[in-house]
């Protein structure tokens, strides 16, 4: 990597660490997500208002139902900035929250977001393959877009079951399927190419920012380790010892629409698109998500973009 790329990944990382990260997925995840921590919420339009509260609650209810709310003590793996757990708490799904992430920067931002919302969560820097909590500690373990970053997913499931109380539940959402990710990434790349080459100059971010995004996308190829066939993901959880394992998939046409939209938003200057565009993007995604739920009766869930999984620890 160049000196400028090395400096951009994270101010605290050495050139040797960055070079090593290309061959060490866990180190890559730490460096990449530490770098992203300060701007992650803006990049992915993460908030803690009714829009994201509804999204998190609906994803949870879709796969795990509404019974047993609120869960007493909950842990999030790969918490990022706290998007899933904090919005689930705001929705009344859980009481006491704990967050973990391999990235110290993300844990810090998640705790700061919780504090700004008026409550505190315990945060620990932690490897999902070796969760630093005692056996039978939690009623619920959750994660959003985290399993595909973990080298040994089956070992992570074993650790999740170890820290769950008997009868406790896990819910993981936002994981990419094999074919859904294949299609979405190609749509995203085509949108990036068209926007950065054909859009008028005042509709493109400065070249330095575009180059920075391209370098980030290159490092994502190291931190994004897996895509999943739903049946294979179910098998991992079952072999780890989970019971009542189930997967559901979402976003078919919504992903075909959403990924180009998000890519276009990343390529144009902030504030250029305005409220009408944001409304169009949200309404379009919601309407297509409704279509996708109807199509699920006849379309294989392997073709959908997002897979959710839930299961329980046996009594």
GIHULIN-V240636 format. One record per backbone hydrogen bond with DSSP energy under -0.5 kcal/mol. NH is the residue of the N-H (numbers start at 1). CO is the residue of the C=O. If there is no record, write none. Layout:
nh=[NH	NH]
co=[CO	CO]
This chain:
nh=[6	7	8	9	10	13	18	19	20	21	22	22	23	24	28	29	30	31	32	33	34	35	36	37	39	40	43	44	45	46	53	54	55	56	57	58	59	60	61	62	63	63	64	65	69	71	74	75	76	77	79	82	83	86	87	87	88	89	90	91	92	93	94	95	96	98	99	100	101	104	107	108	109	110	111	112	113	114	115	116	117	117	118	119	122	124	126	126	127	130	133	136	136	137	137	138	139	140	141	142	143	145	149	150	153	156	157	158	159	160	161	162	163	164	165	167	168	169	170	171	172	173	175	177	178	179	180	180	181	182	183	184	185	186	187	188	189	190	191	192	193	194	195	196	197	198	199	199	203	204	205	209	210	211	212	213	214	215	216	217	218	219	220	221	221	222	223	224	225	225	226	228	230	232	233	234	235	236	237	238	239	240	241	241	242	243	246	248	250	256	257	258	259	261	262	263	264	265	266	267	267	268	272	277	278	279	280	281	282	283	284	285	286	287	288	289	290	291	292	293	294	295	296	297	298	299	303	304	305	306	307	308	309	310	311	312	313]
co=[2	3	4	5	6	10	14	15	16	17	18	19	20	21	24	25	26	27	28	29	30	31	32	33	36	36	39	40	42	41	49	50	51	52	53	54	55	56	57	58	59	60	60	61	66	93	96	140	98	142	100	79	79	82	82	83	84	85	86	87	89	88	88	71	72	74	122	76	124	102	103	104	105	106	107	108	109	110	111	112	113	114	115	114	97	99	101	124	130	127	131	162	164	134	163	163	73	73	169	75	171	173	146	147	151	152	153	154	155	156	157	158	159	160	138	313	165	139	311	141	309	143	307	305	228	302	302	304	177	178	179	180	181	182	183	184	185	186	187	188	189	190	191	192	193	194	194	195	200	201	267	206	206	207	208	209	210	211	212	213	214	215	216	217	218	219	219	220	148	223	148	176	228	229	229	230	231	232	233	234	235	236	237	238	237	312	310	308	306	252	253	254	255	257	258	259	260	261	262	263	264	264	269	273	274	275	276	277	278	279	280	281	282	283	284	285	286	287	288	289	290	291	292	294	295	295	300	301	251	250	175	248	172	246	170	243	168]
